[in-house]
Amino acid sequence: MTFKIRTIEEKDIMETYEVIRNAFWDVYTPGCDEHYMVQQIRKVPGYIPELELVALDKDKIVGHVIFVKTVILTDQGKELEVISLGPIGVLPDYQRLGIGGQLIKTAIKRA
């Protein structure tokens, strides 16, 4: 099954928080913090707006992924710039349909 993947738009912000909350609610701990993490990622200099993507079933957002530039410090003290993924969330009723994979593949092509 193929879903439409596109870059997030301003009008999508609140709906993406709902998708993320529903995707992670009570999965690893009671409640979830992932929606707050996305909110904070959007504020850092390494945030990559072009790689924040949503998956749509018609006009409904059913999946979301965000990427951020970050640095890995090696044991030798060298800094390696990388792009980190996540969180990635898909509504529970849409999980295991390949949406997460589609989001990641689209982002990798764009990166």
C-alpha positions, 0 to 999 in steps of 0.5 A, spaced: 500 500 500 502 506 498 501 513 501 502 520 499 509 522 502 510 530 503 514 535 507 510 538 513 506 544 512 505 549 518 497 547 518 500 540 520 503 541 526 498 540 531 495 534 527 503 531 527 503 532 535 496 527 535 499 522 531 506 522 535 502 521 541 497 516 539 503 512 536 507 512 542 502 512 548 503 507 553 508 503 549 515 504 553 512 508 559 506 510 561 504 516 557 509 519 552 514 524 551 516 523 543 511 529 541 515 534 546 521 531 543 519 533 536 517 540 539 524 541 541 527 538 535 524 544 531 527 549 535 535 547 534 539 549 529 540 542 526 533 541 525 532 540 517 525 542 515 526 539 508 526 532 512 520 533 516 515 528 512 508 526 513 504 520 510 497 521 508 491 517 507 487 522 503 487 528 507 489 525 514 496 524 517 497 517 519 505 518 519 511 523 521 518 523 521 523 528 523 531 529 522 536 533 525 543 534 524 548 532 530 555 531 531 558 524 533 565 525 537 569 519 536 574 516 541 580 520 537 576 526 538 574 527 531 567 530 530 563 527 525 557 530 522 551 526 521 543 526 520 539 523 526 532 520 525 527 520 529 522 520 532 518 516 527 511 515 529 505 512 525 498 511 528 496 504 531 491 502 525 496 504 520 502 500 523 505 494 519 503 497 512 510 500 510 509 507 512 515 508 516 519 505 511 516 509 506 517 515 510 525 513 511 526 512 504 523 518 501 527 522 506 534 518 504 533 520 497 532 527 499 538 527 504 
